Amino acid sequence: MGLVRLLKSQFVLHLLIIYVFLVSGVIVNVLQLCTLPLWLVSKRFARKVNIRLGYCIMSQMVALLEWWSATECTLYTDPESFPLYGKENAVVVLNHNFEIDFLCGWTFCERFGVLGSSKVLAKKELAFVPIIGWMWYFLEIVFCKRKWEDDRKTVAKSIQNLHDYPENFWFLLHCEGTRFTPKKHEISMQVAESKGIPKLKYHLLPRTKGFWLTVQNLRGNAAAVYDSTLNFRNNESPTLLGLMSGRKYHADLYVRRIPLDTIPEDEAECAAWLHKLYQEKDSFQEHYAQTGRFPGPIKSPSRRPWSLINWLFWSSLLLYPLFLLFVQLISSGSMLTIVSSVALCVAVSVGSRWMIGQTEIDRGSSYGNKVSVNNH
């Protein structure tokens, strides 16, 4: 095990993983672009094709967590709700405390067979990020400007377009709007105090307008809200760089299924309902801090092989020609060629490090770093 861990920590292997992800991602983006004529012929078929193409990208990151780092993902949930997961459309409410919480969400999407069709409410700037952002565009991800006046109509229209979506999907929401940091928490609790809302210990106040807008426009289409609370054992602070280095983490996720038709339709009542939900989520985190586990039984789905098979396929397809090129470069003996290759590797490394940096808490969005009472 020590030798395997040492190998996984080597920079050259990280570079190869990044190479496979970037090149396969560009290929998938090009293939998605080629599906544009399909939308004119059959919208349903075009969507199904893009679901599979999107899976090719997202499942590589899931494989990094599940198979490369061997991170354990344990699900605590009601046994009666468990058979419904993956069989219905749902809104998934996630806490936003960790650098890889989005990846844990994707992992459970994969285990229930809805990874390729999963949706998120993402900031519009992400639409311009190569590979992930461009892939999301073809998957009809809902992008927002985080300005209520601009988003109210455009977001509602994007969500309503999903009413005839051909496969079951989960709509993943981080209602806090930004990752938890001590500074943002302090500011958020100032808002709570000014509005007479009970303070939270482990969460920021939820942004209620986006949740209400999503739920309202998915009524009759989504069956439930999955209230999901994530934590890591032993006070682990997981990072994407840690996963790439083969570090194993232990994720615990507590999920409650709440029928969507039980959520108030009135905006003010829905906001109050969401605040109460986050007070309950806070109590679950307190229970976890004291006991090391969430309440309720463990009902975890097992890993599926498809993410690993997809990863091995792309690795085999793209690493073999890279190896041939490397042999050719060595045999040529051209200093200019070798220097150019090294420069290319450095550029790939810097570019990929920038992409990874977008997931890091200390480089996260400044959203939430100033007092605002309008959206709570």
NUNUPA-438132 format. One line per field, with one value per residue: residue number from 1; x, y, z of N, C-alpha, C in turn. Coordinates in pm, whole numbers, plus 50000, padded with zeros to 5 digits. Last residue first. Layout:
BEGIN
resi c(NUM:...)
n.px c(X:...)
n.py c(Y:...)
n.pz c(Z:...)
ca.px c(X:...)
ca.py c(Y:...)
ca.pz c(Z:...)
c.px c(X:...)
c.py c(Y:...)
c.pz c(Z:...)
This chain:
BEGIN
resi c(376:375:374:373:372:371:370:369:368:367:366:365:364:363:362:361:360:359:358:357:356:355:354:353:352:351:350:349:348:347:346:345:344:343:342:341:340:339:338:337:336:335:334:333:332:331:330:329:328:327:326:325:324:323:322:321:320:319:318:317:316:315:314:313:312:311:310:309:308:307:306:305:304:303:302:301:300:299:298:297:296:295:294:293:292:291:290:289:288:287:286:285:284:283:282:281:280:279:278:277:276:275:274:273:272:271:270:269:268:267:266:265:264:263:262:261:260:259:258:257:256:255:254:253:252:251:250:249:248:247:246:245:244:243:242:241:240:239:238:237:236:235:234:233:232:231:230:229:228:227:226:225:224:223:222:221:220:219:218:217:216:215:214:213:212:211:210:209:208:207:206:205:204:203:202:201:200:199:198:197:196:195:194:193:192:191:190:189:188:187:186:185:184:183:182:181:180:179:178:177:176:175:174:173:172:171:170:169:168:167:166:165:164:163:162:161:160:159:158:157:156:155:154:153:152:151:150:149:148:147:146:145:144:143:142:141:140:139:138:137:136:135:134:133:132:131:130:129:128:127:126:125:124:123:122:121:120:119:118:117:116:115:114:113:112:111:110:109:108:107:106:105:104:103:102:101:100:99:98:97:96:95:94:93:92:91:90:89:88:87:86:85:84:83:82:81:80:79:78:77:76:75:74:73:72:71:70:69:68:67:66:65:64:63:62:61:60:59:58:57:56:55:54:53:52:51:50:49:48:47:46:45:44:43:42:41:40:39:38:37:36:35:34:33:32:31:30:29:28:27:26:25:24:23:22:21:20:19:18:17:16:15:14:13:12:11:10:9:8:7:6:5:4:3:2:1)
n.px c(46733:46785:46839:47043:47389:47721:47963:48037:47871:48108:48355:48428:48753:48995:48956:48839:48875:48795:48966:49198:49166:49224:49493:49601:49569:49752:49992:50004:50012:50258:50432:50399:50504:50769:50842:50817:51017:51241:51227:51262:51515:51675:51615:51613:51446:51392:51224:51008:50918:50833:50621:50449:50379:50244:50027:49893:49821:49651:49399:49279:49323:49170:48912:48880:48909:48677:48475:48524:48467:48196:48089:48063:47941:47943:47622:47432:47363:47216:47207:46944:46973:47194:47549:47840:47978:47856:47894:47876:47622:47465:47527:47413:47146:47110:47131:46901:46717:46773:46702:46423:46362:46418:46218:45986:46020:45998:45733:45604:45676:45562:45340:45357:45530:45563:45439:45514:45753:45830:46155:46393:46713:47039:47371:47684:48029:48345:48663:48948:49278:49483:49587:49629:49373:49269:49416:49313:49058:49033:48886:48958:48819:48723:48649:48451:48253:47914:47609:47273:46988:46664:46519:46187:45999:45922:45899:45657:45488:45721:45930:45882:45897:46165:46301:46202:46285:46566:46603:46513:46674:46972:47026:47301:47551:47610:47661:47498:47263:47005:46670:46607:46589:46733:46975:47062:47109:47313:47507:47540:47677:47919:48013:48030:48230:48443:48456:48267:48091:48035:47708:47438:47287:47181:47282:47108:47055:46811:46825:46609:46514:46483:46386:46196:45988:46069:46277:46187:46163:46425:46436:46238:46353:46581:46461:46309:46501:46747:46730:46650:46851:47149:47296:47281:47279:47191:47117:47214:47193:47403:47538:47651:47816:48030:48130:48214:48403:48546:48617:48385:48155:47979:48059:47925:47673:47653:47396:47213:47229:47140:47206:47242:47464:47375:47188:47239:47315:47583:47585:47490:47701:47892:47794:47835:48111:48155:48069:48252:48519:48551:48261:48009:47716:47442:47187:46894:46769:46466:46397:46229:46292:46471:46672:46509:46326:46440:46471:46249:46262:46500:46633:46995:47326:47590:47933:48209:48561:48797:48991:49128:49038:48762:48620:48753:48789:48530:48431:48573:48464:48198:48200:48258:48064:47826:47802:47732:47483:47343:47355:47175:46939:46906:46863:46619:46451:46464:46539:46615:46735:46922:47109:47277:47438:47627:47874:47913:47973:48221:48361:48344:48490:48744:48786:48792:49015:49203:49159:49191:49452:49595:49545:49681:49941:49988:49987:50216:50406:50394:50291:50116:50094:50332:50271:50063:50202:50378:50198:50082)
n.py c(53670:53870:54109:54161:54144:54226:54030:53789:53671:53617:53567:53220:53090:53041:52895:52661:52560:52530:52673:52527:52361:52550:52601:52356:52349:52547:52438:52199:52297:52433:52222:52084:52275:52277:52018:52050:52236:52087:51888:52043:52148:51919:51609:51336:51136:50972:51135:51158:50895:50852:51037:50926:50689:50803:50917:50693:50589:50770:50760:50509:50456:50663:50603:50351:50412:50569:50381:50204:50371:50416:50153:49995:50151:50097:50059:50269:50234:50301:50314:50484:50778:51064:51032:51029:51134:51260:51537:51596:51494:51676:51900:51828:51830:52097:52202:52102:52254:52500:52446:52429:52689:52812:52693:52802:53070:53051:52967:53193:53372:53246:52969:52695:52478:52133:51904:51834:51700:51503:51452:51236:51305:51186:51239:51105:51106:51009:50993:50966:50904:51039:51059:51301:51369:51430:51663:51831:51861:51787:51762:51753:51564:51501:51234:51233:51491:51547:51680:51637:51699:51646:51627:51676:51520:51509:51742:51819:51948:52210:52352:52612:52611:52536:52764:52974:52890:52901:53172:53284:53217:53114:53028:53129:52873:52632:52571:52733:52997:53176:53256:53591:53868:54022:54058:53794:53729:53909:53801:53557:53637:53721:53476:53329:53460:53400:53116:52989:52784:52890:53008:52950:52795:52602:52438:52179:51973:51784:51481:51312:51065:51175:51373:51660:51835:52024:52191:52443:52544:52633:52848:53017:53080:53217:53442:53567:53608:53725:54002:54039:53902:53798:53580:53493:53140:52851:52521:52303:52163:52031:52224:52355:52165:52174:52425:52380:52167:52282:52616:52841:52974:52909:53032:53273:53220:52970:52717:52473:52157:51813:51493:51311:51164:51058:50875:50631:50619:50669:50928:51076:51032:51182:51441:51494:51486:51711:51916:51898:51960:52160:52212:52317:52343:52103:52062:51937:51839:51762:51499:51241:50893:50697:50782:50655:50473:50304:50489:50529:50324:50367:50690:50708:50769:50643:50696:50647:50655:50684:50596:50745:50596:50541:50770:51000:50936:50877:51138:51232:51073:51146:51384:51290:51104:51237:51390:51186:51109:51349:51379:51178:51277:51515:51412:51279:51501:51650:51571:51775:51979:51849:51762:51978:51959:51770:51886:51969:51724:51680:51885:51794:51554:51661:51798:51578:51441:51638:51658:51391:51327:51529:51457:51215:51308:51462:51269:51134:51329:51357:51099:50976:50719:50610:50607:50425:50198:50170:50122:49879)
n.pz c(50171:49993:50121:50286:50303:50360:50181:50091:49913:49666:49596:49543:49648:49740:49964:49852:49515:49259:49102:49101:48886:48689:48748:48695:48421:48347:48444:48291:48032:48045:48091:47850:47674:47756:47679:47403:47350:47421:47220:46990:47033:47035:46898:46914:46822:47038:47187:47012:46995:47255:47257:47070:47201:47421:47292:47193:47460:47585:47462:47499:47768:47879:47790:47924:48193:48225:48173:48384:48604:48563:48577:48804:49105:49456:49623:49842:50189:50439:50785:50977:51196:51214:51136:51351:51562:51778:51758:51489:51431:51570:51421:51179:51256:51315:51060:50947:51091:50982:50722:50749:50823:50578:50423:50538:50478:50200:50176:50269:50066:49836:49841:49846:50078:50017:49947:49695:49725:50006:50097:50223:50345:50391:50470:50405:50458:50334:50383:50158:50060:49812:49559:49454:49381:49635:49689:49498:49600:49951:50278:50579:50850:51104:51103:50801:50665:50543:50410:50367:50177:50098:49807:49722:49452:49186:48918:48787:48952:48987:48898:48960:49239:49283:49180:49338:49594:49557:49505:49750:49969:50062:50408:50607:50635:50900:51161:51318:51276:51454:51363:51266:51286:51117:51243:51269:51001:50940:51101:50980:50751:50861:50960:50723:50586:50760:50757:50478:50257:49920:49820:49839:49999:49833:49586:49423:49148:49032:48865:48629:48391:48048:47872:47967:47967:48152:48109:48065:48318:48357:48177:48284:48532:48446:48325:48531:48741:48682:48696:48962:49107:49010:48943:48690:48606:48414:48415:48151:47912:47814:47678:47899:48013:47833:47893:48159:48121:47869:47978:48106:48055:48250:48480:48487:48594:48846:48830:48942:48769:48699:48547:48349:48423:48673:48757:48895:49154:49136:49027:49244:49417:49277:49277:49550:49555:49401:49563:49769:49770:49957:50168:50225:50165:50147:49896:49783:49485:49346:49107:48930:49004:49049:49210:49489:49577:49765:49995:50151:50335:50473:50489:50519:50468:50281:50233:50048:50058:49799:49621:49442:49214:49259:49347:49242:48974:48899:48894:48679:48482:48474:48326:48058:47994:48047:47819:47642:47745:47711:47436:47358:47471:47324:47069:47109:47161:46928:46616:46430:46563:46714:46530:46479:46722:46760:46736:46994:47105:46987:47117:47384:47356:47304:47543:47717:47633:47711:47994:48088:48002:48143:48408:48415:48361:48586:48780:48706:48766:49045:49261:49429:49344:49446:49720:49724:49645:49861:50072:50000)
ca.px c(46722:46759:46731:46923:47274:47589:47908:48134:47846:47964:48341:48357:48615:48990:49018:48760:48933:48722:48828:49188:49150:49091:49396:49606:49489:49611:49945:50005:49901:50134:50420:50363:50364:50690:50845:50733:50878:51209:51218:51140:51402:51663:51607:51727:51485:51476:51352:51082:50968:50942:50733:50506:50449:50365:50120:49960:49905:49787:49479:49269:49382:49313:48977:48865:49007:48809:48487:48535:48602:48288:48088:48191:47915:48004:47761:47445:47452:47160:47293:47020:46910:47086:47420:47751:48056:47853:47895:47994:47741:47458:47563:47558:47206:47100:47230:47030:46723:46789:46844:46499:46342:46496:46359:46005:46019:46122:45840:45591:45715:45706:45360:45371:45436:45634:45420:45383:45758:45744:46040:46304:46571:46937:47239:47576:47899:48230:48547:48863:49146:49444:49547:49745:49469:49218:49432:49455:49075:49061:48919:48937:48896:48751:48779:48493:48365:48026:47737:47373:47113:46746:46608:46312:46043:45836:45980:45765:45428:45598:45941:45884:45774:46056:46325:46186:46142:46499:46640:46446:46543:46916:46996:47158:47512:47565:47737:47636:47311:47138:46763:46609:46524:46599:46900:47030:47011:47185:47466:47473:47545:47833:47995:47939:48095:48406:48428:48395:48104:48092:47854:47485:47366:47097:47352:47107:47136:46850:46831:46722:46506:46530:46357:46327:45979:45946:46310:46227:46042:46375:46530:46222:46224:46596:46548:46245:46366:46735:46769:46572:46714:47075:47285:47371:47218:47290:47055:47231:47085:47318:47464:47564:47692:47950:48075:48114:48289:48514:48625:48499:48268:47944:48106:48066:47687:47678:47536:47195:47266:47137:47195:47124:47465:47487:47138:47217:47172:47542:47635:47416:47572:47915:47802:47701:48036:48197:48001:48114:48476:48598:48386:48118:47827:47522:47316:46947:46861:46553:46403:46295:46205:46350:46707:46622:46278:46407:46585:46276:46142:46490:46516:46866:47228:47461:47829:48090:48439:48721:48916:49155:49178:48855:48580:48716:48902:48627:48377:48599:48608:48231:48175:48343:48204:47870:47832:47858:47594:47352:47435:47315:46992:46926:46979:46739:46463:46513:46475:46551:46633:46816:47015:47172:47345:47489:47823:47888:47849:48111:48347:48287:48347:48680:48779:48692:48885:49190:49150:49068:49338:49601:49495:49538:49876:49990:49885:50087:50392:50343:50389:50155:49982:50315:50384:50038:50092:50431:50285:50000)
ca.py c(53573:53736:54106:54104:54160:54211:54159:53859:53642:53624:53669:53341:53083:53114:53026:52751:52578:52452:52721:52638:52304:52490:52710:52405:52256:52558:52566:52195:52211:52507:52326:52018:52235:52399:52053:51952:52270:52207:51850:51963:52238:51996:51752:51406:51243:50919:51092:51276:50962:50771:51052:51058:50684:50723:51003:50784:50514:50755:50881:50575:50369:50653:50726:50365:50325:50627:50501:50158:50316:50530:50229:49990:50088:50156:50022:50198:50285:50231:50323:50367:50689:50980:51097:50969:51081:51113:51474:51642:51431:51533:51897:51847:51705:52001:52240:52056:52109:52484:52466:52313:52582:52849:52665:52656:53028:53101:52878:53069:53399:53272:53111:52763:52588:52260:51948:51898:51840:51522:51534:51261:51290:51230:51211:51188:51060:51098:50917:51036:50847:51041:50927:51239:51336:51316:51545:51794:51793:51877:51707:51868:51571:51642:51272:51180:51399:51572:51610:51701:51623:51728:51543:51743:51537:51446:51676:51750:51864:52145:52206:52577:52652:52447:52630:52979:52905:52775:53073:53316:53154:53214:52992:53140:53010:52672:52499:52709:52864:53164:53179:53451:53786:53982:54178:53871:53653:53921:53940:53559:53576:53819:53590:53286:53462:53538:53189:53033:52828:52800:53016:53037:52898:52717:52485:52319:51995:51925:51548:51400:51118:51083:51232:51594:51721:51948:52055:52366:52495:52520:52735:52961:53013:53090:53353:53518:53559:53579:53940:54102:53853:53923:53613:53606:53261:52951:52652:52348:52254:51955:52126:52429:52203:52052:52401:52481:52154:52143:52505:52756:53005:52868:52895:53275:53230:53109:52760:52616:52247:51957:51581:51398:51235:51151:51001:50631:50601:50541:50814:51076:50969:51040:51368:51495:51385:51582:51895:51856:51854:52185:52147:52340:52386:52205:52023:52052:51795:51874:51553:51371:51009:50658:50750:50735:50578:50249:50442:50626:50334:50251:50609:50747:50749:50711:50626:50732:50585:50750:50495:50774:50638:50433:50636:50991:50986:50767:51043:51292:51066:51019:51389:51387:51074:51134:51456:51258:51011:51289:51469:51171:51148:51519:51498:51201:51393:51708:51508:51651:52013:51919:51664:51945:52071:51727:51815:52070:51791:51590:51888:51923:51548:51572:51873:51682:51376:51600:51774:51465:51247:51519:51585:51218:51217:51526:51373:51066:51284:51463:51149:51113:50808:50627:50687:50563:50249:50194:50238:50000)
ca.pz c(50280:49937:50022:50349:50214:50419:50225:50175:50054:49694:49699:49510:49606:49615:49984:49936:49647:49359:49109:49194:49020:48694:48756:48833:48503:48313:48496:48437:48072:48017:48192:47976:47663:47769:47820:47472:47320:47497:47361:47007:47017:47157:46871:46973:46731:46931:47244:47054:46875:47202:47350:47045:47073:47443:47365:47099:47366:47636:47451:47369:47667:47908:47745:47779:48130:48250:48089:48245:48586:48566:48452:48730:48976:49337:49595:49715:50085:50323:50667:50930:51100:51265:51122:51252:51451:51772:51890:51563:51371:51607:51563:51187:51209:51425:51160:50895:51113:51126:50753:50699:50920:50697:50394:50536:50618:50260:50128:50344:50204:49845:49867:49717:50049:50033:50086:49709:49684:49888:50134:50109:50377:50295:50528:50353:50508:50325:50429:50253:50084:49952:49607:49518:49275:49559:49774:49489:49472:49839:50147:50492:50725:51070:51161:50930:50651:50633:50391:50454:50185:50188:49888:49759:49591:49287:49021:48714:48850:49037:48884:48818:49172:49324:49127:49193:49565:49591:49404:49624:49954:49971:50268:50580:50609:50767:51060:51359:51241:51397:51447:51225:51387:51071:51204:51389:51079:50871:51124:51110:50738:50794:51051:50828:50530:50732:50882:50535:50396:50020:49818:49733:50066:49867:49706:49467:49268:49023:48995:48664:48528:48151:47844:47963:47875:48179:48151:47947:48254:48434:48162:48150:48526:48519:48247:48409:48768:48684:48570:48855:49107:49023:49086:48713:48662:48454:48437:48288:47952:47906:47598:47805:48082:47845:47760:48128:48211:47902:47883:48143:47968:48114:48458:48447:48449:48809:48833:48922:48878:48671:48665:48337:48295:48664:48701:48751:49128:49197:48950:49117:49448:49304:49149:49494:49632:49349:49434:49796:49678:49821:50132:50320:50078:50215:49954:49859:49590:49380:49243:48928:48996:48976:49072:49441:49487:49633:49917:50044:50250:50383:50522:50466:50574:50275:50308:50051:50097:49904:49700:49583:49229:49223:49389:49383:49051:48906:48992:48810:48505:48540:48471:48129:47964:48140:47945:47622:47741:47844:47520:47314:47516:47469:47094:47077:47257:47053:46732:46387:46465:46785:46585:46380:46699:46781:46618:46891:47144:46954:46971:47346:47388:47206:47417:47733:47616:47570:47906:48113:47956:47998:48358:48446:48266:48456:48785:48695:48627:48959:49165:49464:49317:49302:49671:49767:49562:49728:50078:50000)
c.px c(46577:46741:46693:46815:47154:47481:47766:48089:47942:47940:48195:48354:48556:48848:49028:48824:48859:48767:48746:49048:49130:49064:49255:49509:49488:49522:49796:49948:49889:50012:50290:50343:50316:50541:50759:50726:50782:51063:51178:51120:51271:51542:51583:51725:51604:51524:51447:51220:51052:51004:50855:50629:50517:50446:50252:50055:49970:49878:49623:49371:49387:49384:49128:48939:49001:48918:48626:48552:48623:48432:48182:48201:48044:47961:47813:47592:47446:47238:47231:47107:47001:47031:47311:47622:47971:47938:47910:48007:47867:47581:47563:47607:47358:47159:47229:47141:46854:46796:46871:46646:46420:46483:46447:46152:46044:46132:45974:45699:45708:45751:45508:45394:45464:45541:45488:45351:45624:45733:45954:46179:46490:46798:47133:47443:47792:48105:48427:48742:49071:49300:49507:49711:49593:49317:49382:49484:49220:49075:48941:48975:48859:48838:48822:48629:48414:48133:47836:47499:47216:46872:46696:46392:46163:45872:45888:45855:45529:45530:45819:45905:45768:45926:46208:46202:46118:46351:46574:46477:46480:46781:46942:47131:47360:47554:47703:47721:47458:47175:46898:46707:46513:46527:46756:46943:46967:47076:47330:47436:47469:47690:47899:47910:47992:48263:48382:48362:48248:48105:47907:47634:47431:47173:47281:47194:47145:46922:46879:46709:46630:46517:46401:46309:46113:45928:46186:46260:46074:46251:46480:46311:46203:46466:46565:46331:46301:46592:46734:46602:46632:46929:47230:47379:47325:47219:47160:47175:47090:47205:47375:47477:47597:47815:47988:48049:48180:48391:48594:48504:48394:48061:48074:48118:47832:47719:47549:47332:47222:47185:47206:47110:47351:47481:47251:47165:47137:47392:47583:47456:47478:47785:47818:47695:47893:48131:48033:48036:48332:48552:48422:48255:47949:47650:47375:47071:46922:46638:46492:46290:46290:46254:46588:46664:46392:46362:46546:46381:46163:46368:46507:46757:47093:47374:47702:47976:48323:48591:48843:49087:49210:49001:48689:48696:48875:48751:48474:48544:48643:48381:48217:48325:48300:48018:47883:47898:47728:47469:47445:47402:47139:46987:47010:46865:46592:46539:46538:46472:46554:46702:46898:47069:47240:47389:47679:47828:47812:47976:48231:48264:48279:48529:48710:48675:48773:49055:49126:49053:49207:49480:49491:49475:49724:49920:49874:49973:50261:50320:50326:50248:50016:50205:50371:50147:50064:50324:50341:50086)
c.py c(53565:53632:53964:54075:54090:54236:54137:53998:53713:53585:53690:53437:53220:53121:53105:52889:52686:52483:52647:52694:52414:52429:52654:52520:52300:52471:52583:52323:52208:52427:52403:52120:52170:52368:52178:51983:52177:52247:51970:51928:52164:52089:51829:51555:51321:51027:51046:51239:51084:50839:50974:51080:50817:50714:50931:50881:50606:50681:50865:50687:50437:50568:50722:50488:50335:50544:50562:50276:50271:50484:50348:50088:50091:50079:50095:50169:50202:50278:50240:50399:50579:50888:51008:51052:51012:51053:51323:51570:51469:51461:51753:51845:51713:51866:52142:52087:52052:52336:52463:52327:52458:52741:52702:52622:52877:53058:52920:52968:53273:53295:53139:52913:52654:52374:52082:51938:51910:51670:51553:51334:51321:51203:51269:51143:51159:51031:51011:50948:50927:50992:50923:51104:51269:51273:51420:51671:51750:51795:51815:51828:51697:51655:51413:51236:51358:51467:51646:51617:51701:51649:51636:51646:51630:51485:51625:51675:51787:52070:52134:52428:52605:52482:52537:52840:52902:52781:52939:53213:53175:53158:53112:53105:53013:52823:52540:52654:52852:53018:53160:53375:53640:53893:54144:53992:53732:53850:53965:53701:53580:53766:53692:53402:53421:53547:53332:53108:52869:52867:52924:53045:52993:52828:52614:52338:52144:51961:51690:51447:51202:51148:51133:51443:51648:51829:51968:52221:52414:52460:52612:52841:52947:53011:53217:53414:53498:53529:53791:54039:53911:53890:53754:53645:53367:53077:52748:52490:52288:52040:52037:52331:52277:52085:52275:52458:52253:52135:52371:52638:52925:52889:52845:53134:53225:53115:52906:52679:52388:52035:51727:51494:51333:51232:51104:50759:50620:50514:50682:50956:50974:50969:51218:51419:51378:51468:51757:51836:51811:52078:52171:52296:52421:52229:52137:52006:51918:51831:51676:51431:51135:50775:50713:50687:50659:50354:50388:50573:50429:50256:50491:50651:50796:50670:50708:50653:50684:50675:50559:50674:50664:50472:50531:50846:50971:50808:50926:51203:51124:51001:51260:51376:51166:51101:51357:51330:51080:51192:51421:51258:51133:51389:51507:51283:51313:51599:51564:51588:51892:51957:51731:51847:52039:51838:51768:52006:51899:51652:51799:51934:51680:51567:51789:51764:51479:51532:51735:51580:51324:51442:51584:51345:51214:51439:51440:51166:51210:51416:51246:51175:50954:50727:50713:50656:50394:50252:50273:50126)
c.pz c(50329:50045:49980:50246:50276:50314:50273:50216:50148:49840:49736:49628:49578:49562:49854:49945:49725:49501:49213:49207:49123:48831:48767:48853:48648:48400:48470:48497:48224:48060:48173:48087:47791:47762:47844:47621:47393:47475:47446:47153:47043:47150:47000:46950:46783:46835:47134:47108:46910:47080:47300:47133:47041:47314:47390:47167:47261:47537:47498:47353:47531:47803:47770:47728:47977:48182:48101:48151:48442:48545:48451:48615:48895:49212:49472:49688:49957:50200:50556:50808:51052:51155:51181:51246:51345:51661:51884:51697:51449:51554:51613:51331:51216:51385:51277:50995:51063:51163:50903:50737:50880:50805:50512:50515:50630:50406:50189:50304:50289:49989:49894:49736:49914:49995:50113:49852:49704:49852:50010:50157:50252:50350:50436:50413:50459:50380:50438:50287:50191:49966:49752:49579:49331:49452:49705:49575:49451:49712:50042:50350:50647:50945:51124:50973:50789:50610:50500:50453:50266:50222:49971:49844:49600:49429:49132:48811:48768:48922:48940:48792:49028:49250:49158:49131:49414:49555:49429:49515:49816:49923:50191:50434:50593:50758:50916:51246:51280:51373:51378:51315:51351:51172:51164:51355:51201:50951:51059:51153:50870:50783:50990:50924:50635:50681:50858:50664:50424:50156:49927:49718:49965:49939:49747:49591:49300:49153:48971:48807:48558:48288:47951:47956:47862:48085:48171:47980:48129:48370:48237:48129:48390:48514:48314:48336:48643:48689:48566:48720:48991:49002:49106:48860:48685:48505:48491:48300:48101:47963:47685:47726:47989:47908:47758:47993:48173:47992:47947:48047:48003:48018:48318:48416:48403:48662:48793:48940:48841:48793:48623:48454:48279:48535:48683:48691:48981:49176:49006:49033:49327:49337:49173:49363:49584:49425:49378:49667:49704:49722:49985:50272:50165:50135:50037:49934:49655:49499:49248:49068:48983:48956:48986:49302:49426:49531:49778:49947:50133:50291:50425:50511:50521:50394:50309:50114:50107:49931:49818:49676:49376:49244:49369:49426:49201:48986:49010:48922:48642:48559:48541:48280:48038:48119:48049:47751:47724:47849:47663:47404:47478:47519:47243:47105:47234:47157:46859:46501:46421:46691:46656:46433:46593:46754:46635:46766:47043:46992:46927:47196:47352:47229:47309:47607:47628:47545:47761:48014:47973:47943:48205:48389:48289:48352:48648:48699:48606:48815:49066:49362:49348:49270:49521:49718:49595:49636:49942:50000)
